Amino acid sequence: MLPASLDEAVRAMAESPGAVPVAGGTDLMGAVNAGLLRPMALLGLGRVTELRGWQYQDGAALLGAGLTHSRMARPDFAALIPALAEAAATVGPPQVRNVGTLGGNIVSAHPSGDTLPVLAALEATVTLVGADGAREVAVSHLLTGLDPLRSGELLAFVRVPLLHAPQVFLKSGGRTGPARAVASVSLVLDPARRAVRCAVGAVAPVPLRPLEAEQWVAGCIDWDGERTVDPGVAQAFGEYVASACVPDTGSESPVPTTARLRRTVSVLARRALGRALK
Ligand SMILES: Cc1cc2nc3c(=O)[nH]c(=O)nc-3n(C[C@H](O)[C@H](O)[C@H](O)COP(=O)(O)OP(=O)(O)OC[C@H]3O[C@@H](n4cnc5c(N)ncnc54)[C@H](O)[C@@H]3O)c2cc1C
């Protein structure tokens, strides 16, 4: 099935309850080829042009779920949502970025999905459409299963508030070259609310928000002045974020990577803050 519009796609989903939507296929076809999934039918979303662009709406950007990582990494998109462009630019090799989509990254909900901490920090929402209409759900609720994608629904759009302030995505893949994240950090400044929002990816099944660390560091920033903090504050912020997001399993830990992971998250968070405030 190759619907040419969102309406057609929603109708096709309702008429073929066993059909599985496929966008770039980079996750889905891997699962099919590995014998992990045997869909009764595939619903290709590649011809649904409404899902491939973006538009402005009430101070936010409404992004089509079919935007590819390559498209989001381009300069015009980077000027709009820099952290999402940075995340998209680090996804896999170019062949994957050219076809892999924002919607597929969200629905796959892999812990190391690079767009996920960015969307969590930006407090993005998604529009899910089905035969009964459309509903808006916070990305964090979708990912935690508080408000999951229902049978027959498609993820159509991602709504991202435009903050017009520095925002950063940093990722450690544990090696050089393209790699899935071992840890990632997205940090955004929200000057209108005098807030710092931060999300840590890949260290847990869903992105984690270190809310106390966010509040503490926001209180250290001179919002009306130069918006800087001294290096000691940045260092302490990194450690605060790491201790909030990577559990301390103690020196007897059977998980020897914990200390290294904490260090990695601490460095990423410190650098992310430094880059956002520079
Ligand atoms: C070699 C390789 C390297 C990779 N490296 C990275 C990496 O570094 N970082 C990273 O984040 N990811 C990585 N990925 C994973 C992958 O590329 C991304 O998750 C990609 O964004 C998935 O998008 P897609 O369009 O290919 O999804 P698909 O494979 O088409 O679909 C994935 C899932 O989402 C569902 N789906 C897709 N679109 C919709 C929609 N609009 N509505 C409802 N359901 C939908 C499908 O049914 C399926 O369950 C890598 C993959 C490969 C193969």
The ligand as an SDF file (V2000), in Angstrom:
LIG
                    3D

 53 58  0  0  0  0  0  0  0  0999 V2000
   23.3650    1.1790   10.3370 C   0  0  0  0  0  0  0  0  0  0  0  0
   22.3910    1.9630   11.1810 C   0  0  0  0  0  0  0  0  0  0  0  0
   22.8630    2.9490   12.0230 C   0  0  0  0  0  0  0  0  0  0  0  0
   21.9810    3.6960   12.8000 C   0  0  0  0  0  0  0  0  0  0  0  0
   22.4730    4.6650   13.6130 N   0  0  0  0  0  0  0  0  0  0  0  0
   21.6310    5.4120   14.3520 C   0  0  0  0  0  0  0  0  0  0  0  0
   22.1370    6.4520   15.1930 C   0  0  0  0  0  0  0  0  0  0  0  0
   23.3380    6.7230   15.2810 O   0  0  0  0  0  0  0  0  0  0  0  0
   21.2230    7.1700   15.9120 N   0  0  0  0  0  0  0  0  0  0  0  0
   19.8790    6.9330   15.8540 C   0  0  0  0  0  0  0  0  0  0  0  0
   19.1140    7.6160   16.5120 O   0  0  0  0  0  0  0  0  0  0  0  0
   19.3810    5.9530   15.0570 N   0  0  0  0  0  0  0  0  0  0  0  0
   20.2170    5.1890   14.3190 C   0  0  0  0  0  0  0  0  0  0  0  0
   19.7180    4.1840   13.5270 N   0  0  0  0  0  0  0  0  0  0  0  0
   18.2830    3.8830   13.5890 C   0  0  0  0  0  0  0  0  0  0  0  0
   17.3890    4.5130   12.4990 C   0  0  0  0  0  0  0  0  0  0  0  0
   18.0690    4.9470   11.3830 O   0  0  0  0  0  0  0  0  0  0  0  0
   16.5080    5.6090   13.0620 C   0  0  0  0  0  0  0  0  0  0  0  0
   15.7740    5.1960   14.1940 O   0  0  0  0  0  0  0  0  0  0  0  0
   15.5290    6.1410   11.9910 C   0  0  0  0  0  0  0  0  0  0  0  0
   15.2180    7.4630   12.3720 O   0  0  0  0  0  0  0  0  0  0  0  0
   14.2350    5.3350   11.8440 C   0  0  0  0  0  0  0  0  0  0  0  0
   13.4380    5.9760   10.8560 O   0  0  0  0  0  0  0  0  0  0  0  0
   12.8220    5.1750    9.6210 P   0  0  0  0  0  0  0  0  0  0  0  0
   12.0840    6.1600    8.8020 O   0  0  0  0  0  0  0  0  0  0  0  0
   13.8610    4.3740    8.9260 O   0  0  0  0  0  0  0  0  0  0  0  0
   11.8380    4.2130   10.4130 O   0  0  0  0  0  0  0  0  0  0  0  0
   11.2130    2.8200    9.9200 P   0  0  0  0  0  0  0  0  0  0  0  0
   12.2570    1.7690    9.9830 O   0  0  0  0  0  0  0  0  0  0  0  0
   10.4900    2.9830    8.6290 O   0  0  0  0  0  0  0  0  0  0  0  0
   10.1410    2.5880   11.0710 O   0  0  0  0  0  0  0  0  0  0  0  0
   10.5460    2.4110   12.3960 C   0  0  0  0  0  0  0  0  0  0  0  0
    9.3040    2.1500   13.2630 C   0  0  0  0  0  0  0  0  0  0  0  0
    8.5000    3.3070   13.2870 O   0  0  0  0  0  0  0  0  0  0  0  0
    7.2020    3.0280   12.7300 C   0  0  0  0  0  0  0  0  0  0  0  0
    6.8480    4.2430   11.9990 N   0  0  0  0  0  0  0  0  0  0  0  0
    7.6260    4.9230   11.1140 C   0  0  0  0  0  0  0  0  0  0  0  0
    7.0170    6.0650   10.7430 N   0  0  0  0  0  0  0  0  0  0  0  0
    5.8330    6.1000   11.4100 C   0  0  0  0  0  0  0  0  0  0  0  0
    4.7540    7.0370   11.4610 C   0  0  0  0  0  0  0  0  0  0  0  0
    4.7730    8.1870   10.7490 N   0  0  0  0  0  0  0  0  0  0  0  0
    3.6910    6.7450   12.2380 N   0  0  0  0  0  0  0  0  0  0  0  0
    3.6530    5.5930   12.9730 C   0  0  0  0  0  0  0  0  0  0  0  0
    4.6510    4.6860   12.9710 N   0  0  0  0  0  0  0  0  0  0  0  0
    5.7240    4.9380   12.2010 C   0  0  0  0  0  0  0  0  0  0  0  0
    7.3590    1.7790   11.9050 C   0  0  0  0  0  0  0  0  0  0  0  0
    6.1570    1.0460   11.8180 O   0  0  0  0  0  0  0  0  0  0  0  0
    8.4200    1.0360   12.7230 C   0  0  0  0  0  0  0  0  0  0  0  0
    7.8090    0.4180   13.8320 O   0  0  0  0  0  0  0  0  0  0  0  0
   20.5860    3.4310   12.7370 C   0  0  0  0  0  0  0  0  0  0  0  0
   20.1050    2.4350   11.8830 C   0  0  0  0  0  0  0  0  0  0  0  0
   20.9890    1.7020   11.1040 C   0  0  0  0  0  0  0  0  0  0  0  0
   20.4520    0.6470   10.1810 C   0  0  0  0  0  0  0  0  0  0  0  0
  1  2  1  0
  2  3  1  0
  2 52  2  0
  3  4  2  0
  4  5  1  0
  4 50  1  0
  5  6  2  0
  6  7  1  0
  6 13  1  0
  7  8  2  0
  7  9  1  0
  9 10  1  0
 10 11  2  0
 10 12  1  0
 12 13  2  0
 13 14  1  0
 14 15  1  0
 14 50  1  0
 15 16  1  0
 16 17  1  0
 16 18  1  0
 18 19  1  0
 18 20  1  0
 20 21  1  0
 20 22  1  0
 22 23  1  0
 23 24  1  0
 24 25  2  0
 24 26  1  0
 24 27  1  0
 27 28  1  0
 28 29  2  0
 28 30  1  0
 28 31  1  0
 31 32  1  0
 32 33  1  0
 33 34  1  0
 33 48  1  0
 34 35  1  0
 35 36  1  0
 35 46  1  0
 36 37  1  0
 36 45  1  0
 37 38  2  0
 38 39  1  0
 39 40  1  0
 39 45  2  0
 40 41  1  0
 40 42  2  0
 42 43  1  0
 43 44  2  0
 44 45  1  0
 46 47  1  0
 46 48  1  0
 48 49  1  0
 50 51  2  0
 51 52  1  0
 52 53  1  0
M  END
$$$$
